[in-house]
Amino acid sequence: MDIERRSYSYEQAAKVLGKSRRTIRRWADYGIIPVVKVTQRTVFVCRDAVENLMRSPLPWAEEDDRVIWPKRRG
């Protein structure tokens, strides 16, 4: 499938970026990293976006995560 060559799973993106799977999901929820939802359970992360994040520093400090990522209310 072509989409699989141009994208990562949440797990793969987490390994590449050195983050947790939960962080990648959170970034997707907040629109920081684009995803393609094939089904409710099948989601692909844009490979180009992951590679761009690898090349550039994050726009916030790791210590700021608690401020930037408040608990979502749903």
Phi and psi in degrees as a GROMACS rama.xvg file:
@    title "Ramachandran Plot"
@    xaxis  label "Phi"
@    yaxis  label "Psi"
@TYPE xy
-64.5184  -36.8348  ASP-2
-62.9477  -32.4027  ILE-3
-69.6368  -27.2703  GLU-4
-78.8406  -25.7827  ARG-5
-100.456  10.9164  ARG-6
-149.162  171.804  SER-7
-122.593  156.517  TYR-8
-78.629  168.525  SER-9
-56.8229  -42.838  TYR-10
-62.274  -45.9734  GLU-11
-65.0261  -43.9349  GLN-12
-61.8414  -38.8759  ALA-13
-63.1214  -42.9044  ALA-14
-65.1967  -43.5375  LYS-15
-62.7401  -41.4026  VAL-16
-89.1337  -7.90243  LEU-17
70.4136  31.4327  GLY-18
-119.831  174.216  LYS-19
-83.974  159.824  SER-20
-60.6797  -36.7377  ARG-21
-63.0563  -39.5007  ARG-22
-63.4461  -42.9223  THR-23
-62.8713  -42.3264  ILE-24
-61.9235  -41.5831  ARG-25
-63.0947  -44.8532  ARG-26
-60.4441  -38.8305  TRP-27
-65.6533  -43.1035  ALA-28
-60.9722  -35.8643  ASP-29
-90.2278  1.66406  TYR-30
78.9638  13.5613  GLY-31
-73.9914  -34.0774  ILE-32
-129.554  125.135  ILE-33
-74.4144  144.746  PRO-34
-132.177  161.524  VAL-35
-120.457  119.501  VAL-36
-92.0382  115.158  LYS-37
-85.4007  -46.6058  VAL-38
-137.529  -179.587  THR-39
-61.5992  -31.8025  GLN-40
-102.135  -10.4345  ARG-41
-110.835  109.325  THR-42
-131.15  135.692  VAL-43
-116.106  139.475  PHE-44
-97.109  135.782  VAL-45
-61.783  120.071  CYS-46
-61.0326  -41.5652  ARG-47
-61.2175  -39.8291  ASP-48
-65.7453  -39.9869  ALA-49
-63.471  -44.7972  VAL-50
-67.053  -33.7264  GLU-51
-66.1923  -39.2199  ASN-52
-65.783  -31.7622  LEU-53
-67.5143  -33.8388  MET-54
-82.5784  -26.2398  ARG-55
-117.21  149.149  SER-56
-68.9291  153.857  PRO-57
-64.9321  146.216  LEU-58
-76.3454  11.0946  PRO-59
-148.409  160.498  TRP-60
-82.3696  148.853  ALA-61
-57.8797  -32.4404  GLU-62
-67.6074  -20.9534  GLU-63
-83.1036  -2.1179  ASP-64
-53.386  -37.6578  ASP-65
-66.8619  -30.7173  ARG-66
-80.75  -42.5172  VAL-67
-72.239  -34.5332  ILE-68
-111.92  66.2105  TRP-69
-65.3461  159.379  PRO-70
-61.5213  130.932  LYS-71
-75.6508  142.401  ARG-72
-107.554  123.4  ARG-73
